[in-house]
Amino acid sequence: MADAKGKKQKKNKPTSKKYTKYKIDGDTITREKSCPRCGPGVFLMKTKNRLYCGKCHYTEFIKSEEK
Ligand SMILES: [Zn+2]
C-alpha cells in the first residue's frame, strides 16, 4: 500500500487545457495533432477512434491499423 512513487491524483477539470496536449512518456514527448483547417495551435480532440476540432468541426478518423 505504500506507493511512494509520487503519483499525483488526476482531477477532472474542464477541457481546453493546452498543456495536456503534450504527453510526456518517459523521455518521449508526444504532441497531439493540430487542426489542418485552423492551423497549429488548434488541437484536435481525441476520441475513441477519431480526432475532432471543436472550432471548425473538422473530423478525422484514426486508422487503427499499424504496420
Ligand atoms: Zn479546426
N, CA, C, O and the ligand as a Tripos MOL2 file, in Angstrom:
@<TRIPOS>MOLECULE
protein
  269   267    68     0     0
PROTEIN
NO_CHARGES

@<TRIPOS>ATOM
      1 N           0.8230   -1.2160    0.0000 N.3       1 MET1
      2 CA          0.0000    0.0000    0.0000 C.3       1 MET1
      3 C           0.8520    1.2580    0.0000 C.2       1 MET1
      4 O           0.3850    2.3440   -0.3440 O.2       1 MET1
      5 N           2.1040    1.0930    0.3900 N.am      2 ALA2
      6 CA          2.9560    2.2780    0.4760 C.3       2 ALA2
      7 C           3.5730    2.5850   -0.8830 C.2       2 ALA2
      8 O           4.7310    2.2640   -1.1500 O.2       2 ALA2
      9 N           2.7970    3.1910   -1.7000 N.am      3 ASP3
     10 CA          3.2810    3.5340   -3.0280 C.3       3 ASP3
     11 C           3.8450    4.9490   -3.0130 C.2       3 ASP3
     12 O           3.1080    5.9250   -3.1480 O.2       3 ASP3
     13 N           5.1120    5.0410   -2.8540 N.am      4 ALA4
     14 CA          5.7320    6.3610   -2.7050 C.3       4 ALA4
     15 C           6.4290    6.7840   -3.9920 C.2       4 ALA4
     16 O           7.5600    7.2700   -3.9690 O.2       4 ALA4
     17 N           5.7520    6.5960   -5.0950 N.am      5 LYS5
     18 CA          6.3490    6.9880   -6.3620 C.3       5 LYS5
     19 C           5.9680    8.4120   -6.7630 C.2       5 LYS5
     20 O           6.3160    8.8860   -7.8450 O.2       5 LYS5
     21 N           5.2690    9.0590   -5.8940 N.am      6 GLY6
     22 CA          4.9150   10.4550   -6.1730 C.3       6 GLY6
     23 C           3.8490   10.6020   -7.2200 C.2       6 GLY6
     24 O           3.8880   11.5270   -8.0320 O.2       6 GLY6
     25 N           2.9120    9.7150   -7.2100 N.am      7 LYS7
     26 CA          1.8370    9.8340   -8.1760 C.3       7 LYS7
     27 C           0.8680   10.9260   -7.7610 C.2       7 LYS7
     28 O           0.4070   10.9870   -6.6210 O.2       7 LYS7
     29 N           0.5830   11.7600   -8.7000 N.am      8 LYS8
     30 CA         -0.3920   12.8120   -8.4110 C.3       8 LYS8
     31 C          -1.7730   12.3530   -8.8640 C.2       8 LYS8
     32 O          -1.9370   11.7750   -9.9380 O.2       8 LYS8
     33 N          -2.7070   12.6120   -8.0590 N.am      9 GLN9
     34 CA         -4.0550   12.2200   -8.4310 C.3       9 GLN9
     35 C          -4.5920   13.1710   -9.4860 C.2       9 GLN9
     36 O          -4.4830   14.3920   -9.3750 O.2       9 GLN9
     37 N          -5.1700   12.5750  -10.5020 N.am     10 LYS10
     38 CA         -5.7020   13.3940  -11.5730 C.3      10 LYS10
     39 C          -7.1230   13.8290  -11.2340 C.2      10 LYS10
     40 O          -7.9810   13.0310  -10.8560 O.2      10 LYS10
     41 N          -7.3200   15.0900  -11.3840 N.am     11 LYS11
     42 CA         -8.6600   15.6050  -11.1450 C.3      11 LYS11
     43 C          -9.3220   15.9150  -12.4800 C.2      11 LYS11
     44 O          -8.6740   16.3240  -13.4430 O.2      11 LYS11
     45 N         -10.5800   15.7170  -12.5030 N.am     12 ASN12
     46 CA        -11.3130   16.0270  -13.7200 C.3      12 ASN12
     47 C         -11.6180   17.5130  -13.7850 C.2      12 ASN12
     48 O         -12.4340   18.0450  -13.0320 O.2      12 ASN12
     49 N         -10.9440   18.1450  -14.6950 N.am     13 LYS13
     50 CA        -11.1600   19.5750  -14.8770 C.3      13 LYS13
     51 C         -11.8120   19.8170  -16.2310 C.2      13 LYS13
     52 O         -11.8200   18.9270  -17.0820 O.2      13 LYS13
     53 N         -12.3400   20.9720  -16.4340 N.am     14 PRO14
     54 CA        -12.8990   21.2950  -17.7480 C.3      14 PRO14
     55 C         -11.8690   21.1580  -18.8610 C.2      14 PRO14
     56 O         -10.6630   21.1500  -18.6130 O.2      14 PRO14
     57 N         -12.3520   21.0530  -20.0590 N.am     15 THR15
     58 CA        -11.4600   20.8160  -21.1900 C.3      15 THR15
     59 C         -10.6610   22.0750  -21.5490 C.2      15 THR15
     60 O         -10.6600   23.0690  -20.8220 O.2      15 THR15
     61 N         -10.0010   21.9950  -22.6650 N.am     16 SER16
     62 CA         -9.1560   23.0610  -23.1760 C.3      16 SER16
     63 C          -8.0370   23.4260  -22.2180 C.2      16 SER16
     64 O          -7.8510   24.5830  -21.8410 O.2      16 SER16
     65 N          -7.3070   22.3980  -21.8450 N.am     17 LYS17
     66 CA         -6.0540   22.6360  -21.1430 C.3      17 LYS17
     67 C          -4.9530   22.3640  -22.1450 C.2      17 LYS17
     68 O          -4.6970   21.2140  -22.5030 O.2      17 LYS17
     69 N          -4.3280   23.3820  -22.5780 N.am     18 LYS18
     70 CA         -3.3770   23.1920  -23.6680 C.3      18 LYS18
     71 C          -2.1570   22.3990  -23.2460 C.2      18 LYS18
     72 O          -1.5390   21.7210  -24.0660 O.2      18 LYS18
     73 N          -1.8170   22.4760  -22.0040 N.am     19 TYR19
     74 CA         -0.6170   21.7680  -21.5980 C.3      19 TYR19
     75 C          -0.8350   20.2620  -21.5730 C.2      19 TYR19
     76 O           0.1290   19.4970  -21.5380 O.2      19 TYR19
     77 N          -2.0730   19.8360  -21.5900 N.am     20 THR20
     78 CA         -2.3150   18.3960  -21.6220 C.3      20 THR20
     79 C          -2.1290   17.8310  -23.0170 C.2      20 THR20
     80 O          -2.2030   16.6200  -23.2260 O.2      20 THR20
     81 N          -1.8890   18.7170  -23.9630 N.am     21 LYS21
     82 CA         -1.7000   18.2490  -25.3260 C.3      21 LYS21
     83 C          -0.3090   17.6870  -25.5300 C.2      21 LYS21
     84 O          -0.0010   17.1220  -26.5790 O.2      21 LYS21
     85 N           0.5050   17.8410  -24.5470 N.am     22 TYR22
     86 CA          1.8440   17.2970  -24.6410 C.3      22 TYR22
     87 C           1.9650   16.1380  -23.6590 C.2      22 TYR22
     88 O           1.9970   16.3230  -22.4420 O.2      22 TYR22
     89 N           2.0290   14.9710  -24.2130 N.am     23 LYS23
     90 CA          2.1500   13.8070  -23.3590 C.3      23 LYS23
     91 C           3.6180   13.4710  -23.2040 C.2      23 LYS23
     92 O           4.3290   13.2660  -24.1880 O.2      23 LYS23
     93 N           4.0450   13.4200  -22.0160 N.am     24 ILE24
     94 CA          5.4290   13.0470  -21.7690 C.3      24 ILE24
     95 C           5.4680   11.6310  -21.2350 C.2      24 ILE24
     96 O           5.0500   11.3500  -20.1120 O.2      24 ILE24
     97 N           5.9730   10.7660  -22.0590 N.am     25 ASP25
     98 CA          6.0230    9.3720  -21.6810 C.3      25 ASP25
     99 C           7.4840    8.9630  -21.5960 C.2      25 ASP25
    100 O           8.1350    8.7210  -22.6130 O.2      25 ASP25
    101 N           7.9790    8.8890  -20.3990 N.am     26 GLY26
    102 CA          9.4050    8.6180  -20.2280 C.3      26 GLY26
    103 C          10.1820    9.8170  -20.7280 C.2      26 GLY26
    104 O          10.0540   10.9160  -20.1890 O.2      26 GLY26
    105 N          10.9880    9.6100  -21.7570 N.am     27 ASP27
    106 CA         11.6710   10.7600  -22.3390 C.3      27 ASP27
    107 C          11.1860   11.0030  -23.7720 C.2      27 ASP27
    108 O          11.8980   11.5650  -24.6030 O.2      27 ASP27
    109 N           9.9680   10.5670  -24.0270 N.am     28 THR28
    110 CA          9.3780   10.8100  -25.3370 C.3      28 THR28
    111 C           8.2080   11.7690  -25.1910 C.2      28 THR28
    112 O           7.3210   11.5720  -24.3600 O.2      28 THR28
    113 N           8.2230   12.7860  -25.9950 N.am     29 ILE29
    114 CA          7.1370   13.7510  -25.9280 C.3      29 ILE29
    115 C           6.2400   13.5770  -27.1460 C.2      29 ILE29
    116 O           6.6880   13.6680  -28.2890 O.2      29 ILE29
    117 N           5.0000   13.3320  -26.8800 N.am     30 THR30
    118 CA          4.0460   13.1560  -27.9650 C.3      30 THR30
    119 C           3.1410   14.3690  -28.0540 C.2      30 THR30
    120 O           2.5070   14.7640  -27.0750 O.2      30 THR30
    121 N           3.0920   14.9360  -29.2080 N.am     31 ARG31
    122 CA          2.2210   16.0990  -29.3840 C.3      31 ARG31
    123 C           0.9320   15.6750  -30.0700 C.2      31 ARG31
    124 O           0.9150   14.8500  -30.9830 O.2      31 ARG31
    125 N          -0.1080   16.2600  -29.6000 N.am     32 GLU32
    126 CA         -1.3890   15.9750  -30.2360 C.3      32 GLU32
    127 C          -1.4110   16.6320  -31.6040 C.2      32 GLU32
    128 O          -0.6760   17.5820  -31.8710 O.2      32 GLU32
    129 N          -2.2570   16.1110  -32.4500 N.am     33 LYS33
    130 CA         -2.3330   16.6470  -33.7860 C.3      33 LYS33
    131 C          -3.1590   17.9300  -33.7980 C.2      33 LYS33
    132 O          -4.1880   18.0340  -33.1310 O.2      33 LYS33
    133 N          -2.6920   18.8800  -34.5550 N.am     34 SER34
    134 CA         -3.4340   20.1300  -34.6560 C.3      34 SER34
    135 C          -4.3260   20.1120  -35.8810 C.2      34 SER34
    136 O          -4.1590   19.2880  -36.7800 O.2      34 SER34
    137 N          -5.2590   21.0180  -35.9020 N.am     35 CYS35
    138 CA         -6.2610   21.0430  -36.9580 C.3      35 CYS35
    139 C          -5.6620   21.5420  -38.2680 C.2      35 CYS35
    140 O          -5.0270   22.5970  -38.2980 O.2      35 CYS35
    141 N          -5.8580   20.7950  -39.3490 N.am     36 PRO36
    142 CA         -5.3420   21.2080  -40.6500 C.3      36 PRO36
    143 C          -6.0780   22.4300  -41.2070 C.2      36 PRO36
    144 O          -5.5640   23.1220  -42.0860 O.2      36 PRO36
    145 N          -7.2540   22.6840  -40.7030 N.am     37 ARG37
    146 CA         -8.0100   23.8340  -41.1830 C.3      37 ARG37
    147 C          -7.6870   25.0810  -40.3690 C.2      37 ARG37
    148 O          -7.4450   26.1570  -40.9170 O.2      37 ARG37
    149 N          -7.6890   24.9120  -39.0670 N.am     38 CYS38
    150 CA         -7.4670   26.0680  -38.1980 C.3      38 CYS38
    151 C          -5.9780   26.3540  -38.0400 C.2      38 CYS38
    152 O          -5.5860   27.4500  -37.6400 O.2      38 CYS38
    153 N          -5.1690   25.3760  -38.3530 N.am     39 GLY39
    154 CA         -3.7400   25.5660  -38.2670 C.3      39 GLY39
    155 C          -3.1970   25.1800  -36.9070 C.2      39 GLY39
    156 O          -3.9440   24.7680  -36.0190 O.2      39 GLY39
    157 N          -1.9000   25.3150  -36.7540 N.am     40 PRO40
    158 CA         -1.2600   24.9550  -35.4960 C.3      40 PRO40
    159 C          -1.7510   25.8290  -34.3560 C.2      40 PRO40
    160 O          -2.0120   27.0180  -34.5370 O.2      40 PRO40
    161 N          -1.8700   25.2460  -33.2160 N.am     41 GLY41
    162 CA         -2.3950   25.9860  -32.0630 C.3      41 GLY41
    163 C          -3.7910   25.5250  -31.7230 C.2      41 GLY41
    164 O          -4.2230   25.5760  -30.5720 O.2      41 GLY41
    165 N          -4.4890   25.0730  -32.7510 N.am     42 VAL42
    166 CA         -5.8090   24.4980  -32.5020 C.3      42 VAL42
    167 C          -5.6790   22.9870  -32.5730 C.2      42 VAL42
    168 O          -5.4800   22.4050  -33.6390 O.2      42 VAL42
    169 N          -5.7950   22.3880  -31.4350 N.am     43 PHE43
    170 CA         -5.5860   20.9570  -31.3850 C.3      43 PHE43
    171 C          -6.8870   20.2080  -31.5620 C.2      43 PHE43
    172 O          -7.9710   20.7060  -31.2560 O.2      43 PHE43
    173 N          -6.7480   19.0110  -32.0590 N.am     44 LEU44
    174 CA         -7.9140   18.1670  -32.2630 C.3      44 LEU44
    175 C          -8.1890   17.3640  -31.0030 C.2      44 LEU44
    176 O          -7.2840   16.8250  -30.3660 O.2      44 LEU44
    177 N          -9.4410   17.3060  -30.6760 N.am     45 MET45
    178 CA         -9.8570   16.4950  -29.5580 C.3      45 MET45
    179 C          -9.7680   15.0320  -29.9680 C.2      45 MET45
    180 O         -10.1430   14.6600  -31.0800 O.2      45 MET45
    181 N          -9.2810   14.2340  -29.0780 N.am     46 LYS46
    182 CA         -9.1320   12.8400  -29.4290 C.3      46 LYS46
    183 C         -10.2270   12.0210  -28.7660 C.2      46 LYS46
    184 O         -10.3470   11.9920  -27.5410 O.2      46 LYS46
    185 N         -10.9970   11.3760  -29.5680 N.am     47 THR47
    186 CA        -11.9920   10.4700  -29.0290 C.3      47 THR47
    187 C         -11.5600    9.0460  -29.3440 C.2      47 THR47
    188 O         -10.4180    8.8020  -29.7340 O.2      47 THR47
    189 N         -12.4560    8.1410  -29.1760 N.am     48 LYS48
    190 CA        -12.0980    6.7310  -29.2740 C.3      48 LYS48
    191 C         -11.4240    6.3870  -30.5990 C.2      48 LYS48
    192 O         -10.3620    5.7630  -30.6230 O.2      48 LYS48
    193 N         -12.0350    6.7890  -31.6740 N.am     49 ASN49
    194 CA        -11.4610    6.4060  -32.9680 C.3      49 ASN49
    195 C         -11.4460    7.5620  -33.9530 C.2      49 ASN49
    196 O         -11.3910    7.3610  -35.1660 O.2      49 ASN49
    197 N         -11.4960    8.7760  -33.4170 N.am     50 ARG50
    198 CA        -11.4350    9.9090  -34.3370 C.3      50 ARG50
    199 C         -10.9190   11.1620  -33.6430 C.2      50 ARG50
    200 O         -10.9560   11.2950  -32.4200 O.2      50 ARG50
    201 N         -10.4420   12.0620  -34.4730 N.am     51 LEU51
    202 CA         -9.9890   13.3430  -33.9780 C.3      51 LEU51
    203 C         -11.0200   14.3810  -34.3680 C.2      51 LEU51
    204 O         -11.5930   14.3250  -35.4560 O.2      51 LEU51
    205 N         -11.2470   15.3120  -33.4910 N.am     52 TYR52
    206 CA        -12.3040   16.2670  -33.7450 C.3      52 TYR52
    207 C         -11.8660   17.6660  -33.3500 C.2      52 TYR52
    208 O         -11.3070   17.8820  -32.2740 O.2      52 TYR52
    209 N         -12.1290   18.6050  -34.2380 N.am     53 CYS53
    210 CA        -11.8190   20.0000  -33.9330 C.3      53 CYS53
    211 C         -13.0930   20.6940  -33.4630 C.2      53 CYS53
    212 O         -14.0900   20.7450  -34.1840 O.2      53 CYS53
    213 N         -13.0470   21.2130  -32.2710 N.am     54 GLY54
    214 CA        -14.2340   21.8630  -31.7220 C.3      54 GLY54
    215 C         -14.4750   23.2300  -32.3330 C.2      54 GLY54
    216 O         -15.5150   23.8490  -32.1090 O.2      54 GLY54
    217 N         -13.5110   23.6920  -33.1020 N.am     55 LYS55
    218 CA        -13.6230   25.0390  -33.6590 C.3      55 LYS55
    219 C         -14.3190   25.0240  -35.0230 C.2      55 LYS55
    220 O         -15.2680   25.7720  -35.2630 O.2      55 LYS55
    221 N         -13.8290   24.1630  -35.8990 N.am     56 CYS56
    222 CA        -14.4010   24.1200  -37.2460 C.3      56 CYS56
    223 C         -15.1100   22.8030  -37.5200 C.2      56 CYS56
    224 O         -15.5750   22.5500  -38.6310 O.2      56 CYS56
    225 N         -15.1840   21.9730  -36.4920 N.am     57 HIS57
    226 CA        -15.9010   20.6930  -36.5800 C.3      57 HIS57
    227 C         -15.2500   19.7410  -37.5740 C.2      57 HIS57
    228 O         -15.9020   18.8610  -38.1370 O.2      57 HIS57
    229 N         -13.9920   19.9300  -37.7710 N.am     58 TYR58
    230 CA        -13.2490   19.0050  -38.6270 C.3      58 TYR58
    231 C         -13.1130   17.6680  -37.9070 C.2      58 TYR58
    232 O         -12.7900   17.6180  -36.7210 O.2      58 TYR58
    233 N         -13.3570   16.6090  -38.6260 N.am     59 THR59
    234 CA        -13.2560   15.2800  -38.0300 C.3      59 THR59
    235 C         -12.3070   14.4200  -38.8430 C.2      59 THR59
    236 O         -12.3890   14.3660  -40.0700 O.2      59 THR59
    237 N         -11.4420   13.7750  -38.1690 N.am     60 GLU60
    238 CA        -10.5110   12.8850  -38.8520 C.3      60 GLU60
    239 C         -10.5260   11.5340  -38.1530 C.2      60 GLU60
    240 O         -10.3930   11.4390  -36.9320 O.2      60 GLU60
    241 N         -10.6850   10.5310  -38.9310 N.am     61 PHE61
    242 CA        -10.7410    9.1960  -38.3520 C.3      61 PHE61
    243 C          -9.3410    8.6460  -38.1430 C.2      61 PHE61
    244 O          -8.4370    8.8380  -38.9550 O.2      61 PHE61
    245 N          -9.2060    7.9790  -37.0560 N.am     62 ILE62
    246 CA         -7.9070    7.4000  -36.7390 C.3      62 ILE62
    247 C          -7.8360    5.9830  -37.2880 C.2      62 ILE62
    248 O          -8.6930    5.1380  -37.0260 O.2      62 ILE62
    249 N          -6.8080    5.7670  -38.0390 N.am     63 LYS63
    250 CA         -6.6230    4.4150  -38.5580 C.3      63 LYS63
    251 C          -5.9710    3.5530  -37.4910 C.2      63 LYS63
    252 O          -4.8730    3.8400  -37.0140 O.2      63 LYS63
    253 N          -6.6470    2.5310  -37.1440 N.am     64 SER64
    254 CA         -6.1530    1.6870  -36.0590 C.3      64 SER64
    255 C          -5.1630    0.6520  -36.5580 C.2      64 SER64
    256 O          -4.5240   -0.0550  -35.7790 O.2      64 SER64
    257 N          -5.0540    0.5820  -37.8620 N.am     65 GLU65
    258 CA         -4.1400   -0.4280  -38.4060 C.3      65 GLU65
    259 C          -2.7020    0.0680  -38.3380 C.2      65 GLU65
    260 O          -2.3930    1.1870  -38.7460 O.2      65 GLU65
    261 N          -1.8570   -0.7630  -37.8300 N.am     66 GLU66
    262 CA         -0.4600   -0.4010  -37.7340 C.3      66 GLU66
    263 C           0.3830   -1.3380  -38.5710 C.2      66 GLU66
    264 O           0.0780   -2.5170  -38.7490 O.2      66 GLU66
    265 N           1.4400   -0.7680  -39.0660 N.am     67 LYS67
    266 CA          2.2970   -1.5740  -39.9030 C.3      67 LYS67
    267 C           3.1530   -2.5060  -39.0610 C.2      67 LYS67
    268 O           3.9490   -3.2720  -39.6040 O.2      67 LYS67
    269 ZN        -10.3950   23.3210  -36.8860 Zn       68 ZN68
@<TRIPOS>BOND
     1     1     2 1
     2     2     3 1
     3     3     4 2
     4     3     5 am
     5     5     6 1
     6     6     7 1
     7     7     8 2
     8     7     9 am
     9     9    10 1
    10    10    11 1
    11    11    12 2
    12    11    13 am
    13    13    14 1
    14    14    15 1
    15    15    16 2
    16    15    17 am
    17    17    18 1
    18    18    19 1
    19    19    20 2
    20    19    21 am
    21    21    22 1
    22    22    23 1
    23    23    24 2
    24    23    25 am
    25    25    26 1
    26    26    27 1
    27    27    28 2
    28    27    29 am
    29    29    30 1
    30    30    31 1
    31    31    32 2
    32    31    33 am
    33    33    34 1
    34    34    35 1
    35    35    36 2
    36    35    37 am
    37    37    38 1
    38    38    39 1
    39    39    40 2
    40    39    41 am
    41    41    42 1
    42    42    43 1
    43    43    44 2
    44    43    45 am
    45    45    46 1
    46    46    47 1
    47    47    48 2
    48    47    49 am
    49    49    50 1
    50    50    51 1
    51    51    52 2
    52    51    53 am
    53    53    54 1
    54    54    55 1
    55    55    56 2
    56    55    57 am
    57    57    58 1
    58    58    59 1
    59    59    60 2
    60    59    61 am
    61    61    62 1
    62    62    63 1
    63    63    64 2
    64    63    65 am
    65    65    66 1
    66    66    67 1
    67    67    68 2
    68    67    69 am
    69    69    70 1
    70    70    71 1
    71    71    72 2
    72    71    73 am
    73    73    74 1
    74    74    75 1
    75    75    76 2
    76    75    77 am
    77    77    78 1
    78    78    79 1
    79    79    80 2
    80    79    81 am
    81    81    82 1
    82    82    83 1
    83    83    84 2
    84    83    85 am
    85    85    86 1
    86    86    87 1
    87    87    88 2
    88    87    89 am
    89    89    90 1
    90    90    91 1
    91    91    92 2
    92    91    93 am
    93    93    94 1
    94    94    95 1
    95    95    96 2
    96    95    97 am
    97    97    98 1
    98    98    99 1
    99    99   100 2
   100    99   101 am
   101   101   102 1
   102   102   103 1
   103   103   104 2
   104   103   105 am
   105   105   106 1
   106   106   107 1
   107   107   108 2
   108   107   109 am
   109   109   110 1
   110   110   111 1
   111   111   112 2
   112   111   113 am
   113   113   114 1
   114   114   115 1
   115   115   116 2
   116   115   117 am
   117   117   118 1
   118   118   119 1
   119   119   120 2
   120   119   121 am
   121   121   122 1
   122   122   123 1
   123   123   124 2
   124   123   125 am
   125   125   126 1
   126   126   127 1
   127   127   128 2
   128   127   129 am
   129   129   130 1
   130   130   131 1
   131   131   132 2
   132   131   133 am
   133   133   134 1
   134   134   135 1
   135   135   136 2
   136   135   137 am
   137   137   138 1
   138   138   139 1
   139   139   140 2
   140   139   141 am
   141   141   142 1
   142   142   143 1
   143   143   144 2
   144   143   145 am
   145   145   146 1
   146   146   147 1
   147   147   148 2
   148   147   149 am
   149   149   150 1
   150   150   151 1
   151   151   152 2
   152   151   153 am
   153   153   154 1
   154   154   155 1
   155   155   156 2
   156   155   157 am
   157   157   158 1
   158   158   159 1
   159   159   160 2
   160   159   161 am
   161   161   162 1
   162   162   163 1
   163   163   164 2
   164   163   165 am
   165   165   166 1
   166   166   167 1
   167   167   168 2
   168   167   169 am
   169   169   170 1
   170   170   171 1
   171   171   172 2
   172   171   173 am
   173   173   174 1
   174   174   175 1
   175   175   176 2
   176   175   177 am
   177   177   178 1
   178   178   179 1
   179   179   180 2
   180   179   181 am
   181   181   182 1
   182   182   183 1
   183   183   184 2
   184   183   185 am
   185   185   186 1
   186   186   187 1
   187   187   188 2
   188   187   189 am
   189   189   190 1
   190   190   191 1
   191   191   192 2
   192   191   193 am
   193   193   194 1
   194   194   195 1
   195   195   196 2
   196   195   197 am
   197   197   198 1
   198   198   199 1
   199   199   200 2
   200   199   201 am
   201   201   202 1
   202   202   203 1
   203   203   204 2
   204   203   205 am
   205   205   206 1
   206   206   207 1
   207   207   208 2
   208   207   209 am
   209   209   210 1
   210   210   211 1
   211   211   212 2
   212   211   213 am
   213   213   214 1
   214   214   215 1
   215   215   216 2
   216   215   217 am
   217   217   218 1
   218   218   219 1
   219   219   220 2
   220   219   221 am
   221   221   222 1
   222   222   223 1
   223   223   224 2
   224   223   225 am
   225   225   226 1
   226   226   227 1
   227   227   228 2
   228   227   229 am
   229   229   230 1
   230   230   231 1
   231   231   232 2
   232   231   233 am
   233   233   234 1
   234   234   235 1
   235   235   236 2
   236   235   237 am
   237   237   238 1
   238   238   239 1
   239   239   240 2
   240   239   241 am
   241   241   242 1
   242   242   243 1
   243   243   244 2
   244   243   245 am
   245   245   246 1
   246   246   247 1
   247   247   248 2
   248   247   249 am
   249   249   250 1
   250   250   251 1
   251   251   252 2
   252   251   253 am
   253   253   254 1
   254   254   255 1
   255   255   256 2
   256   255   257 am
   257   257   258 1
   258   258   259 1
   259   259   260 2
   260   259   261 am
   261   261   262 1
   262   262   263 1
   263   263   264 2
   264   263   265 am
   265   265   266 1
   266   266   267 1
   267   267   268 2
@<TRIPOS>SUBSTRUCTURE
     1 MET1         2 RESIDUE 1 A MET
     2 ALA2         6 RESIDUE 1 A ALA
     3 ASP3        10 RESIDUE 1 A ASP
     4 ALA4        14 RESIDUE 1 A ALA
     5 LYS5        18 RESIDUE 1 A LYS
     6 GLY6        22 RESIDUE 1 A GLY
     7 LYS7        26 RESIDUE 1 A LYS
     8 LYS8        30 RESIDUE 1 A LYS
     9 GLN9        34 RESIDUE 1 A GLN
    10 LYS10       38 RESIDUE 1 A LYS
    11 LYS11       42 RESIDUE 1 A LYS
    12 ASN12       46 RESIDUE 1 A ASN
    13 LYS13       50 RESIDUE 1 A LYS
    14 PRO14       54 RESIDUE 1 A PRO
    15 THR15       58 RESIDUE 1 A THR
    16 SER16       62 RESIDUE 1 A SER
    17 LYS17       66 RESIDUE 1 A LYS
    18 LYS18       70 RESIDUE 1 A LYS
    19 TYR19       74 RESIDUE 1 A TYR
    20 THR20       78 RESIDUE 1 A THR
    21 LYS21       82 RESIDUE 1 A LYS
    22 TYR22       86 RESIDUE 1 A TYR
    23 LYS23       90 RESIDUE 1 A LYS
    24 ILE24       94 RESIDUE 1 A ILE
    25 ASP25       98 RESIDUE 1 A ASP
    26 GLY26      102 RESIDUE 1 A GLY
    27 ASP27      106 RESIDUE 1 A ASP
    28 THR28      110 RESIDUE 1 A THR
    29 ILE29      114 RESIDUE 1 A ILE
    30 THR30      118 RESIDUE 1 A THR
    31 ARG31      122 RESIDUE 1 A ARG
    32 GLU32      126 RESIDUE 1 A GLU
    33 LYS33      130 RESIDUE 1 A LYS
    34 SER34      134 RESIDUE 1 A SER
    35 CYS35      138 RESIDUE 1 A CYS
    36 PRO36      142 RESIDUE 1 A PRO
    37 ARG37      146 RESIDUE 1 A ARG
    38 CYS38      150 RESIDUE 1 A CYS
    39 GLY39      154 RESIDUE 1 A GLY
    40 PRO40      158 RESIDUE 1 A PRO
    41 GLY41      162 RESIDUE 1 A GLY
    42 VAL42      166 RESIDUE 1 A VAL
    43 PHE43      170 RESIDUE 1 A PHE
    44 LEU44      174 RESIDUE 1 A LEU
    45 MET45      178 RESIDUE 1 A MET
    46 LYS46      182 RESIDUE 1 A LYS
    47 THR47      186 RESIDUE 1 A THR
    48 LYS48      190 RESIDUE 1 A LYS
    49 ASN49      194 RESIDUE 1 A ASN
    50 ARG50      198 RESIDUE 1 A ARG
    51 LEU51      202 RESIDUE 1 A LEU
    52 TYR52      206 RESIDUE 1 A TYR
    53 CYS53      210 RESIDUE 1 A CYS
    54 GLY54      214 RESIDUE 1 A GLY
    55 LYS55      218 RESIDUE 1 A LYS
    56 CYS56      222 RESIDUE 1 A CYS
    57 HIS57      226 RESIDUE 1 A HIS
    58 TYR58      230 RESIDUE 1 A TYR
    59 THR59      234 RESIDUE 1 A THR
    60 GLU60      238 RESIDUE 1 A GLU
    61 PHE61      242 RESIDUE 1 A PHE
    62 ILE62      246 RESIDUE 1 A ILE
    63 LYS63      250 RESIDUE 1 A LYS
    64 SER64      254 RESIDUE 1 A SER
    65 GLU65      258 RESIDUE 1 A GLU
    66 GLU66      262 RESIDUE 1 A GLU
    67 LYS67      266 RESIDUE 1 A LYS
    68 ZN68       269 GROUP 0 **** ****
